[in-house]
């Protein structure tokens, strides 16, 4: 016994034994269980030619080097180098990329100004100018009139007391203003 072949379905209409030709169902309404390959009719025997466009070469433009923005610490370091005075609080300023003490000193200026770089630069500049003019490290070596200043302050030094490098010493000053005997004699000459 031979089975009858199903009539071929075309895209135009589908004829069935039950009735007249029906319009094809939309693809979105049903999903076929089996997908059959598309058969070519004699009219469309040629396969379509696909032309691909070659990839376009990117335009050759002059590339600008990407400028790395300096960090706030690097900007403060540039201010310190430009000023010329090499020291703050006994720390000899050096490149903060390799000097942790310098990083700490410069970070303190940022912290004191709530991260405002412009204010930190201004304060650092004023500090360096004052230290260059006043030379506070040299003041430690100066001798003062004992009769005027005796008992008004004490200096305590920890670490290597005789070391020439101030970074190895820790100096604490104690001011005892209640011991002033004569205010005019003690504080009259502010330059002293």
N, C-alpha and C positions, 0 to 999 in steps of 0.2 A: 504494500500500500504506500502510495506516494503522497506526501503532504503538499498541499498547494502553497505556492509562494505568495508572500504578501506583495501587494502592488507597491511599487516604489512611490515614495512621497516626494512631492516637489515643494518648493517654497511658495508656489502660487496657491494651490488648493490641494485638499486631501479628499479623495473620493472613498467612500466606504460602501459596503454591501447594504448597510442599513438605510442609506438615504443619499441625497444629493451632496455635491461637493461642499465642504466646509472651508471657511477661512482658516488659515493656520493660527494656532494659539500663540499668544505672545510669549516670548522666552521668559519673561519675568513671572508668568503665571504658573508655569510648570517647569520642572527640571527633568530632562530625559535621564533614564537609567543608563543608557549606553550612548556614547557619542560616536557616530559613524563618520568616517572621513568624507570630505566633500568630493563629489564626483564631478568631473569636468564634462561639460557638454562639448559638442564638436565645435561650437562657435568660439568657445573660450579655451581652446586647446593650449594656447601659449600661456606660460607662467609669467606673472608680472615681474618686471625687473625692478629691483630695489636699488636706488642710487643713494649711496651714502656720501655725505659731504665730509671731506677730510677735515680733521681737527685743525682749527685755526691756531696758529702760533701766537702766544701772547705777545702783545706789543712790547718791544724792547724800549724800556724807559730807564732813564738814569735813576738808580735807587739811591735814596738819601740814607745815610747811616742813621740809625735810630739813636737819638740822644738820650742817655740815661739821666734821669732827673736826680739831682743830688739830694741826699737825705738831709734832714735838719742838722744832724751832728756834723756832716760834711760841710754844710754851709757855715756853721759856727766856726769850724776849723779854718775855713777860708778867711773869715773875719779876723781870727786870732793871728794867722800867718801874715795878713796884710798889716796888722798893727805893729808887729815887730817886737813887742814885749813878750818874752818867752815863758813867763811864770805866773801861776795863780795859786795861792795858798801853799806855797812850797812845792807845787807840782810843776816840773818843767814840761811845758806843752809839747806834744809830739803828734804825729799822724794818728788819729783815733782808730784807724784800721788795725794798728799794731800796738797801741798804747791804751790799756784799760784805764789807768788813772786819768788820762785826758778825756776819755769817753765819759767817765763819771763827772768830771768837772763841767764839761759842756752840757751834759744831761741835766745837771743841777740848774743851769741857766734856763733851759726849756721848762723844767718843772716849776721854777720860781715864777715863770710868766704864763703858766697854764697852757703851755704848748704854743704860745704865740711867738712865732719865729722872728717877726720884726722887733717886738719888744725885747726878746732874748738877745738879738744882735746888738741892739742899742745898749742894753745893760752890760753886755760883755765888752763892748767898745769902751764904755765909760770906766769899767773896772780896770781894763788893761792900761788905759791912759793914766788913771790915778796911781796904779802900781808902778808904772814907769817913772812918774814924777816923784812919788813919795819914797819909793824903794824900801818897802817894809822889811825885807830880809836884812837890809843893812842897818835898820833901826835896832835890831836885836844886838848888834855889836857896839852900839853907841853908849857912851857914859853920860849919865845925867847927874845933876846936882843932888847929892844925897840929903842935904838939909831941907830942900824943898819937897822931895818926893819919897823920902824914907817912910816906910810903913804904909804907903798908899797902894802898893801892888806887889805881887810876887809872881815869879815865873817858875814853873816846874817843867823840867825837861825829862822825857823818857826816851829810852832807846840809846843809840850811840851818840853820847853827848858831844864828843870831840869830832864827830864826822863833819867834813866840809859840805857834804850833800844834805840839804834840808829835808829831803824825802825820807831819810833814815831816822830823823828825829821827830818826836811828837812834843809840841810845846803847848802848855796850858798857861794862860795868864789869869791871875786873880786880882781883881780891882777892889780895894777897900776904901771907898770914898768917905766913909764916916770918920776916917782918921785925919782928914785935912785939918791942919792947925790954922792956916791963914789962906782963905780962898783967893784973895787978890795976889798973894805971892805965888801960890801954886798954879793958878790958872790965868793969871794976868797976861803972860806972854804966851799966846797960843802957838806961835811958831816953834817954841821950845818944846 
